[in-house]
Amino acid sequence: MNHYETVFILNPVLSEDQVKEAVKKYEDFLVSKDAKMVNKENWGLKKLAYPIQHKKSGFYNLFEYQVAGEVIDELELMFRRDERIMRYLTVKLDKYAVEWAEKRVKRNQDKS
């Protein structure tokens, strides 16, 4: 099982319930494929660096998980087919990135 991190941006015209539903859909998909969810973060509505589909902001979400590599193609296909998703990026984490992600999570928990 490889360690991955996916950030995706949802359309800003969605309601809070629609955003939660979309996030839950992808989380349920990963869990159904035997993924181990390490961390989930909702970064909220943020301004984009440049307009995407004539939108200047979007709802950012991050998933950190462990799953077999074949599942990533299926996940990204779902992202491409979903009109609510404006952009996504999946990165395979090496051991240094995993350590950094753990520090980030701990730092965020200490702030709370």
KAZI-V359032 format. One record per helix or strand of 2 or more residues. SS is the DSSP state (h for helix, s for strand). FROM is the first residue (numbers start at 0). TO is the last residue. If there is no record, write none. Layout:
BEGIN
((SS:FROM:TO) (SS:FROM:TO))
END
This chain:
BEGIN
((s:1:10) (h:15:31) (s:35:51) (s:54:66) (h:69:80) (s:84:91) (h:94:110))
END
